[in-house]
Amino acid sequence: MAAGPDMPLNPFLFAPEGRFHGDNFNVEFPGRELEIHLKGDSLTSLASDRFFSTANDTSVYDPSNCPGPDCDSFRGENGTPWGLLIDSNWSHPAERIDVLEAYPNLADFARSGGETNSNWHQRTNAIVSKLFE
């Protein structure tokens, strides 16, 4: 879900300065220039686009297309978004459990562009043993 008429805000996370964020980055401490937005959203002026198309990110960011339906940002190879906005109660995966393991229907939801499995996030569609309790 991207910001638009129904969502005027662009919610996102950013990396704090001086903190390690994993071996997937070409710098040890990416700091404020690392932002994670919802799929199809734009970076802020404080972010860098150098993290696109690295490691597991297969998006190809073109700021002239963002935000919007042609914006290719913040997604993995199967279309899975880096950020999620869930506007209902949600049981998140246990620590070190991939969200796709806990919620298998998310992959089809992402591949379909949100057309199928729109209830992927409901607990009844989860593998309960992989959720944080």
PEDALIN-V704931 format. One record per residue. RES is the residue in three letters. PSI is psi in radians with two decimals (none if undefined). NEAR is the number of other C-alpha atoms within 8 Angstrom. Layout:
res=RES psi=PSI near=NEAR
res=RES psi=PSI near=NEAR
This chain:
res=MET psi=2.24 near=7
res=ALA psi=2.80 near=11
res=ALA psi=2.55 near=11
res=GLY psi=-2.75 near=8
res=PRO psi=-0.60 near=5
res=ASP psi=-0.29 near=5
res=MET psi=1.59 near=8
res=PRO psi=-0.26 near=7
res=LEU psi=2.76 near=6
res=ASN psi=1.43 near=10
res=PRO psi=2.44 near=6
res=PHE psi=2.90 near=9
res=LEU psi=2.67 near=7
res=PHE psi=2.75 near=10
res=ALA psi=2.35 near=12
res=PRO psi=2.69 near=7
res=GLU psi=2.55 near=8
res=GLY psi=0.35 near=7
res=ARG psi=2.39 near=8
res=PHE psi=2.38 near=7
res=HIS psi=0.41 near=10
res=GLY psi=2.90 near=6
res=ASP psi=-0.09 near=6
res=ASN psi=-0.13 near=7
res=PHE psi=2.56 near=11
res=ASN psi=0.06 near=5
res=VAL psi=2.55 near=5
res=GLU psi=-0.71 near=9
res=PHE psi=1.56 near=9
res=PRO psi=-0.44 near=13
res=GLY psi=-2.66 near=11
res=ARG psi=-0.37 near=11
res=GLU psi=-0.15 near=10
res=LEU psi=2.02 near=11
res=GLU psi=2.54 near=11
res=ILE psi=2.01 near=10
res=HIS psi=3.08 near=14
res=LEU psi=2.65 near=16
res=LYS psi=2.31 near=13
res=GLY psi=0.14 near=15
res=ASP psi=2.93 near=15
res=SER psi=2.77 near=9
res=LEU psi=2.80 near=10
res=THR psi=3.06 near=5
res=SER psi=-0.23 near=4
res=LEU psi=-0.10 near=7
res=ALA psi=2.89 near=10
res=SER psi=2.51 near=8
res=ASP psi=0.11 near=7
res=ARG psi=-0.18 near=4
res=PHE psi=-0.17 near=9
res=PHE psi=2.59 near=12
res=SER psi=0.55 near=9
res=THR psi=2.66 near=9
res=ALA psi=-2.14 near=7
res=ASN psi=0.00 near=7
res=ASP psi=2.05 near=12
res=THR psi=0.17 near=11
res=SER psi=2.70 near=12
res=VAL psi=1.69 near=8
res=TYR psi=2.18 near=9
res=ASP psi=1.85 near=8
res=PRO psi=-0.39 near=8
res=SER psi=-0.29 near=4
res=ASN psi=-0.01 near=9
res=CYS psi=2.53 near=13
res=PRO psi=2.88 near=12
res=GLY psi=3.11 near=10
res=PRO psi=-0.39 near=6
res=ASP psi=0.07 near=8
res=CYS psi=2.10 near=13
res=ASP psi=1.50 near=13
res=SER psi=2.60 near=12
res=PHE psi=0.99 near=16
res=ARG psi=2.78 near=14
res=GLY psi=-3.11 near=12
res=GLU psi=-0.49 near=9
res=ASN psi=0.21 near=8
res=GLY psi=-0.04 near=10
res=THR psi=2.24 near=11
res=PRO psi=2.68 near=11
res=TRP psi=-0.46 near=11
res=GLY psi=2.58 near=10
res=LEU psi=2.50 near=7
res=LEU psi=1.90 near=6
res=ILE psi=2.02 near=7
res=ASP psi=0.58 near=4
res=SER psi=3.04 near=4
res=ASN psi=2.42 near=5
res=TRP psi=2.37 near=8
res=SER psi=1.93 near=8
res=HIS psi=2.76 near=7
res=PRO psi=2.69 near=12
res=ALA psi=2.83 near=9
res=GLU psi=2.37 near=5
res=ARG psi=0.31 near=5
res=ILE psi=2.17 near=9
res=ASP psi=2.38 near=7
res=VAL psi=-0.52 near=9
res=LEU psi=-0.44 near=9
res=GLU psi=-0.71 near=9
res=ALA psi=-0.58 near=13
res=TYR psi=1.42 near=12
res=PRO psi=-0.48 near=11
res=ASN psi=-0.20 near=10
res=LEU psi=-0.65 near=12
res=ALA psi=-0.81 near=11
res=ASP psi=-0.66 near=9
res=PHE psi=-0.80 near=14
res=ALA psi=-0.80 near=12
res=ARG psi=-0.58 near=10
res=SER psi=-0.01 near=8
res=GLY psi=0.46 near=8
res=GLY psi=0.12 near=9
res=GLU psi=-0.51 near=7
res=THR psi=2.83 near=8
res=ASN psi=0.74 near=10
res=SER psi=-0.22 near=8
res=ASN psi=0.40 near=6
res=TRP psi=-0.53 near=12
res=HIS psi=-0.08 near=11
res=GLN psi=2.50 near=8
res=ARG psi=-0.57 near=8
res=THR psi=-0.31 near=4
res=ASN psi=0.12 near=11
res=ALA psi=2.82 near=12
res=ILE psi=1.72 near=9
res=VAL psi=-0.61 near=7
res=SER psi=-0.25 near=4
res=LYS psi=0.12 near=10
res=LEU psi=2.70 near=12
res=PHE psi=2.22 near=8
res=GLU psi=none near=4
